[in-house]
């Protein structure tokens, strides 16, 4: 276990609250499950994207 002076705090990517970066923090880097799910939803509805060009054959028109 780290000493209190060695605890690393990061900001929750969704709401900005400080979050202790430790194995005990279940939702790290998020402060809560709610913030984690908000972030996931942003990726799923493509509000968040990694910039780049679409590679032919990898679009959403994939037949399964």
N, C-alpha and C positions, 0 to 999 in steps of 0.2 A: 504494500500500500504506500502511496506517495505521501510525503509530508504536506500539510496544508500550504506551505509556501511554494511547493512545487506543482500544485494543481494548475493545469492549463485550462483557461477559459476560452471558448470560441463563441461566436455569435450564431444563433439559430439562423439558417439561411432563409427561413420563411418570415419570422417575426422580429428577428434581431435580438431576442433575449439572450443573456449570457448563459452558456451551457458548459458544465464541467466535462472535460474530455477524459473519461475514465471508463473502464469496463463495466462499472456499476450503472452508468447512464445508459439505460435501455434504448433510447431513441436517437443517440448521438449520430450525426451532428445536430439533430433537431431537438427541441426542448420537450416535445410531446408527440404522441401518435397523431394527433390532429394536424400538427405542422408537417409531419412526414407525409400524411395522406394528401394534404393540400399540394405539396411539391410533386408528388406522384401524379396527381390530377393534371397539373400544369404540363408535365411531360406527355401524358396520354392524349391531351387535347391539342398538343403541339404548340402551346404557348411558349414552351422552352424547346429550343432545338440547337443542335450543334451545326454551325454553318458549314456549307460545302455543297458540291454539286451532286445531284442524284445520279447514281451509277445505273446504266441501262440494265434492266432485268431485276432491279431491286425495289421497284415501286410498289404501290398498294394494289396493283392489278394482278396479284399473284393467284393462280389457280391452285387449289389444294386438293 
